[in-house]
Each structure stands twice: as C-alpha cells, then as structure tokens.
Amino acid sequence: MAKDKTVNVALIGQGFMGRTHSNAWGQVSKFFKPPLAPVMHTLFGQEEENPRAFADNWGWQRASTDWQATVKDPAVDLIDVATPNYMHAPVAKAAVAAGKHCSCEKPIAGTLAEAREMAEAAKKAGVKTFVWYNYRRCPAVALAHQLVRQGRIGQIRHVRASYLQDWAGPDVPLAWRFDKKLAGSGAHGDLNAHIVDMMRFVTGEEVTEICGAIAETFIKERNLMTGTVAGGIAAGLKGAAKKGKVTVDDAVLFLARFSGGAVASFEAARQATGNQNRNGFEINGTKGALKFDFERMNELNFYDATADRAVQGWTNIVCTHGADHPYVANWWPDAHIIGYEHGFVNEAFDILNVLAGQKPVVPIPDFADAYETQRVLEAALIAAEEKRWIKMADVK
Ligand SMILES: NC(=O)c1ccc[n+]([C@@H]2O[C@H](COP(=O)([O-])OP(=O)(O)OC[C@H]3O[C@@H](n4cnc5c(N)ncnc54)[C@H](O)[C@@H]3O)[C@@H](O)[C@H]2O)c1
C-alpha cells in the first residue's frame, strides 16, 4: 500500500451513504493533498440496484454483487462499509480477518455484542479501523473541540445535546430503519449515536452514568415496503397495503453524568415536527459556552464569560477562515460556506492520514472508540426498558 502511495478502496453499499462516500473518495485528492491517494477500486451493490451503473456514475473501476469475494480481493487495501447496521459486523469482521483496513458507517453496529466483536477482531488483526462519525469533521464542531482543549470554556457544567428530525410520519413505510433486527434501534442508534460521539469528542470526557431514560414508539405499525430503498431516508420509499410491526423507537431521551462532573441531556427524535436535521448542542462551562446547530452548520456560537461584563454576549463565528478553522483552507476562499458532503471528504482525508501513519486534523474514532459510544447507547436502552439508573462501569 505505502509503496506506491495509493490505497485501493472497496465500498460495500450504494445507498445514501454509498453516495456520500463515493463523493468523498472521488473529491479528496482534488481538494487536499493526502499522503496516500485513494483508488476507487470496487463498488459492491445488490444486483437489483445495478451496481455497474452506480460505479460508472461515481468513478468506481469495478462493480461487484458478491461482497464476500470483494472483501477477500488481494488487490483491495481498505473496505468501506455503508450497509444497514446489521451487516456492519459480518462485513467488517470478514474484512479485518482478510487483513484489510476497515472504515465503517455509524453506529458501529446494531448491538453492543456485535460492536465488541468488531473491536476485538480489529485489535487481533492489527489493522486500522475508522467509524464515519462525520459531524466531528464539520469545521464548527472541530473548532468547538479545539476551544475546549484550549480551556476557553473552563470546567464543563452542562452538556445539552439533541438530534431532531421530522421525516418519519405515518406514511413512511417499514424500511430497514424501523426493524430492530436490521437496525438495532431507531432514532437512538441513528441519531443519539451521533450526539453521544460528538459530545465525547467535544468535551473530551466520558459518560459515567445514565440517570434515567425514555424510549417511545409513536407509530407502531407501518405499511410493508415494496421494492428497494437505496439513496434516501424516506423520499421515494413505497409501501404496500399490508402493515407490519415497527420494532424500534421513534424517540429516546436520557440524562447522564460526565467524568468531569457535568450533567447532561440527550434527545433523539424522528417526529420532532419543524426540525429537519437539527443536530445540535449547547455546552456551558465556568469560563464560557458553545452552541452548535447543524441546520446552520457553518456557524459556531461562543460565549466568552471572561470578557468585560459590559460586552459579554454570544458571538456568532462563521467558521470559514482557512487560517483559523479546521479543514477550511482546503476548500474555497475565506467566507465561502461549505455543506453536508464536505464533512465526509474531510473524514476521507483523515482516514488517509492515519493509514499513512500521520495524525488526523482532529481525532477520528476507531472501532474501540466507537464501542465506547455504543456502550452509552446500550446503557440508555437498558435504563429506558428497566426504568432504572445505570452505571457505565456495569455495561461491558
Ligand atoms: N454518517 C451519517 O450521517 C449517516 C447518515 C445516514 C446513514 N448512515 C448509516 O449508513 C449506513 C447505511 O445507511 P444508508 O442510509 O446509506 O442506507 P440505504 O438503505 O440508503 O443503503 C444501504 C445499502 O446497503 C445495501 N444492503 C442492504 N442490505 C444488504 C445486505 N444484506 N448485504 C449487503 N448490502 C446490503 C443496499 O443494497 C444499499 O446499497 C447505516 O449504518 C446508517 O446508520 C450514516
């Protein structure tokens, strides 16, 4: 791999994330100067999705309908997993067993047991692994991480994180995201996964205790799916007249304590009308505070409580200054905003940095790190189900 400075990538899955990852691998060498150049070697898709056409559109050299063969292909260096959650563990474990590096979509797995197996298999194989918690790589979120490390907000007292969407109305059919066997959980594994990872990343602290949780499924039956989904969350999904049971949550809320003494709340919802993709947080410390909302993803709000009282107030930082804001120098001239897909390109750059033995711009989660996020998710589900508080030390 390092000899000719290239990495042959095989992507498994050609849905929504298949598109974001294809774009990232295709763009990264154009905007960054990664130490290794990704080669878009093979794309796996299911036969009915026409992987050849997808491969041609996005620039993959080969198209495959056999992921088992693809993960064993001696020419491939990195397996990139973008399938529904229940397929993360089988594909990732086969990949690392074949000696491949592996980057996997989030949540690392549908269940904690699978996440543990993945982390152990990767450790045993001695390969490098990554999980696509892409929001860490929004310049505004990466800046928040840096400001906390610089001590700009002091000791953290409050962590308030929520990820609110409103796409899952009653007309949306029973896609894999509503099936526990395929997804593991609903809004929880989909959305709380992101904000648990993001809050661990920004604060640099770990959750020590879950202090109560609520899980709710508002819509208990949905029309069975007809046809396949790939490419979207709800748009274009078609349902038959017959109904099937929803086996995951629509919303999960929980309270937690962090290792530095902060108290925290987390909320994930798919029917929070009026919120399209409102992934956000507010963190209050002894010297200042930070606020982020993905619906305004180029902006970070900072409150400097060490400034003269006369001028204290929220500062809206538009994170588009190449010299000061992470990743931005590689994009457009200062003051020109970026979008959703850029976080994935930024992540592809950092995956290539780590594969080359270099430091990422900001820390990138591997399977062991994403397992820690999964432990928090698991603890919150137990707390909701058993109506009790859970110490993280008891969740293995
Ligand atoms: N990082 C993010 O912000 C983000 C956003 C959306 C989804 N995701 C994650 O990405 C993953 C994929 O989600 P998506 O929205 O792209 O899903 P999708 O339904 O759009 O696409 C899934 C792809 O996997 C393939 N697939 C389905 N079952 C398979 C099987 N048994 N074997 C092999 N391939 C199979 C499908 O054919 C399709 O190509 C999930 O883990 C999801 O949680 C992450």
The ligand as a MOL file (V3000), in Angstrom:
LIG
                    3D

  0  0  0     0  0            999 V3000
M  V30 BEGIN CTAB
M  V30 COUNTS 44 48 0 0 0
M  V30 BEGIN ATOM
M  V30 1 N -22.9700 9.2930 8.8960 0
M  V30 2 C -24.2270 9.6680 8.6650 0
M  V30 3 O -24.5750 10.8230 8.8450 0
M  V30 4 C -25.2250 8.6570 8.2040 0
M  V30 5 C -26.4040 9.0520 7.5450 0
M  V30 6 C -27.2710 8.0680 7.0660 0
M  V30 7 C -26.9760 6.7330 7.2740 0
M  V30 8 N -25.8420 6.3810 7.9520 0 CHG=1
M  V30 9 C -25.5090 4.9600 8.1790 0
M  V30 10 O -25.0530 4.3940 6.9500 0
M  V30 11 C -25.4760 3.0330 6.8380 0
M  V30 12 C -26.2530 2.8720 5.5310 0
M  V30 13 O -27.3690 3.7560 5.5400 0
M  V30 14 P -27.9650 4.3180 4.1700 0
M  V30 15 O -28.8160 5.4500 4.5480 0
M  V30 16 O -26.8820 4.5110 3.1780 0 CHG=-1
M  V30 17 O -28.8740 3.0730 3.7500 0
M  V30 18 P -29.5160 2.7830 2.3300 0
M  V30 19 O -30.6870 1.9270 2.6000 0
M  V30 20 O -29.6760 4.0330 1.5430 0
M  V30 21 O -28.3920 1.9090 1.5770 0
M  V30 22 C -27.9550 0.6640 2.0940 0
M  V30 23 C -27.1070 -0.0750 1.0720 0
M  V30 24 O -26.7260 -1.3450 1.6480 0
M  V30 25 C -27.1630 -2.3960 0.7720 0
M  V30 26 N -27.6150 -3.5570 1.5380 0
M  V30 27 C -28.7980 -3.7160 2.1660 0
M  V30 28 N -28.8560 -4.9480 2.7250 0
M  V30 29 C -27.7120 -5.5550 2.4290 0
M  V30 30 C -27.1810 -6.8460 2.6940 0
M  V30 31 N -27.8570 -7.7670 3.3770 0
M  V30 32 N -25.9540 -7.1310 2.2360 0
M  V30 33 C -25.2480 -6.2290 1.5470 0
M  V30 34 N -25.7050 -4.9950 1.2540 0
M  V30 35 C -26.9090 -4.6720 1.6870 0
M  V30 36 C -28.3160 -1.8060 -0.0060 0
M  V30 37 O -28.4970 -2.5340 -1.1720 0
M  V30 38 C -27.8260 -0.3760 -0.2310 0
M  V30 39 O -26.9240 -0.3240 -1.3050 0
M  V30 40 C -26.2770 2.7430 8.0940 0
M  V30 41 O -25.4430 2.1120 9.0310 0
M  V30 42 C -26.6950 4.1090 8.6060 0
M  V30 43 O -26.8640 4.1610 10.0090 0
M  V30 44 C -24.9760 7.3230 8.3950 0
M  V30 END ATOM
M  V30 BEGIN BOND
M  V30 1 1 1 2
M  V30 2 2 2 3
M  V30 3 1 2 4
M  V30 4 1 4 5
M  V30 5 2 4 44
M  V30 6 2 5 6
M  V30 7 1 6 7
M  V30 8 2 7 8
M  V30 9 1 8 9
M  V30 10 1 8 44
M  V30 11 1 9 10
M  V30 12 1 9 42
M  V30 13 1 10 11
M  V30 14 1 11 12
M  V30 15 1 11 40
M  V30 16 1 12 13
M  V30 17 1 13 14
M  V30 18 2 14 15
M  V30 19 1 14 16
M  V30 20 1 14 17
M  V30 21 1 17 18
M  V30 22 2 18 19
M  V30 23 1 18 20
M  V30 24 1 18 21
M  V30 25 1 21 22
M  V30 26 1 22 23
M  V30 27 1 23 24
M  V30 28 1 23 38
M  V30 29 1 24 25
M  V30 30 1 25 26
M  V30 31 1 25 36
M  V30 32 1 26 27
M  V30 33 1 26 35
M  V30 34 2 27 28
M  V30 35 1 28 29
M  V30 36 1 29 30
M  V30 37 2 29 35
M  V30 38 1 30 31
M  V30 39 2 30 32
M  V30 40 1 32 33
M  V30 41 2 33 34
M  V30 42 1 34 35
M  V30 43 1 36 37
M  V30 44 1 36 38
M  V30 45 1 38 39
M  V30 46 1 40 41
M  V30 47 1 40 42
M  V30 48 1 42 43
M  V30 END BOND
M  V30 END CTAB
M  END
